[in-house]
Amino acid sequence: MTREESRAQTRDRLLDAGYEIVVGNGIEEASIEDIAEAAGFSRGAFYSNFESKEDLLCALLAREKERWQQELLTIIGEAASPAELAQKARAYYVDLGANSQRCTFALTVRLYGLRHPSIQPHMNEMMREDQKKVAGQIQYLYSAAGQEPPCSPEIIAFGLLAIAQGLALTQVSDPDAISKEFLPHVLETLFDRITGLDALLNPARQVSN
């Protein structure tokens, strides 16, 4: 392993440890020492890769954004028809909304930025860039389907993300209100209503009607 590869591996392990601790304990409670120890390194190793806890948080946000985008691009590339593309997009949204870790991380980042004005502009910029990409991919979905969106792709992106995060938070904080088994059904139903892609998503229902 080269020095660059070793450094990259160390950075990835610190990011993995930071993600787990941030999601589990919150950012304020996630100390640099705890993150370094969980990754199997010293405090010095942390500072060799990140300037501060906020620097780590921004790197985590950038990595999660890249993962989300790559997953969406894979869906677009693999779909063989507009109907399959719509089905895969809905399945991806349901998986995202049912993933409590991902939604908790996104909400934690938002709340941390709200409490720390010095870092909030940078985090907001990163989030807005991500939302623009999501909106662009939503526009692509409608173009591929030969349909006009019921409202702007930006509004659809905002609505879907907000609902997914809100429902995930409700499920984690109050499992009696919405069970893990019921959550995917709720997300599917809301995705169908918000996107207006019923004809592609539920062809059997359209025929029966």
C-alpha positions, 0 to 999 in steps of 0.5 A, spaced: 500 500 500 502 506 498 502 512 502 497 515 499 493 509 499 494 508 506 492 516 508 486 515 504 484 508 508 485 512 514 481 518 512 475 513 510 475 509 517 475 516 520 469 518 516 466 511 517 467 512 525 464 519 525 458 518 521 456 512 526 457 517 532 454 523 529 448 519 527 448 515 534 450 521 539 449 528 535 454 532 533 455 536 539 456 530 543 461 527 538 468 528 540 474 528 536 477 523 541 471 518 540 471 519 533 479 517 532 478 512 538 472 508 534 476 508 527 482 505 531 487 511 531 490 517 535 488 524 535 494 526 531 491 522 526 485 525 526 488 532 525 492 529 519 486 529 515 481 534 518 482 541 521 476 540 525 470 537 527 466 541 522 471 539 517 470 532 518 462 534 518 463 537 511 467 531 508 461 527 511 456 531 507 460 531 501 461 523 501 453 522 502 451 527 497 456 523 492 453 516 494 446 519 493 448 522 486 451 515 484 445 511 486 441 516 482 445 515 476 445 508 476 438 508 476 437 512 470 443 508 466 440 501 468 432 503 466 430 500 460 424 504 459 420 510 462 416 505 466 422 501 469 425 508 471 419 510 474 419 504 478 426 504 480 426 511 482 420 510 487 423 504 490 430 508 491 425 514 494 422 508 499 429 505 501 432 512 502 426 514 506 426 508 510 433 509 512 433 512 519 441 513 519 441 517 512 435 521 514 437 522 521 444 524 518 441 529 514 437 532 519 442 533 524 446 537 519 441 541 518 440 542 526 447 543 527 448 549 522 442 552 525 446 552 531 452 554 528 451 560 524 459 560 522 458 554 518 451 554 516 452 558 509 457 553 507 452 547 509 446 550 506 450 551 499 452 544 499 445 542 500 442 547 495 447 544 490 445 537 491 437 539 491 439 542 484 442 535 482 436 532 484 431 537 481 435 536 474 434 528 475 426 529 476 426 533 470 429 527 466 424 522 469 419 526 466 422 527 460 423 520 459 416 518 461 414 524 456 410 527 461 410 534 464 411 535 471 405 537 476 409 543 478 416 545 478 422 539 479 424 543 485 418 543 488 417 536 487 424 535 490 423 539 496 417 536 498 419 528 497 425 530 501 422 533 506 416 528 507 422 522 507 426 525 512 420 527 517 417 520 516 423 517 518 424 522 524 417 520 526 418 512 525 425 513 529 422 517 535 415 514 536 415 507 533 408 506 535 405 512 531 408 509 524 411 502 524 417 500 520 413 495 516 408 501 514 413 506 513 414 503 506 407 503 504 406 510 506 412 513 502 410 509 496 403 512 496 406 519 497 411 518 492 405 516 487 401 522 489 406 528 489 409 525 482 403 524 478 406 518 475 400 513 476 400 511 469 407 509 469 407 506 476 400 503 477 398 500 470 394 495 472 390 500 476 389 505 470 387 499 466 381 497 471 379 504 471 
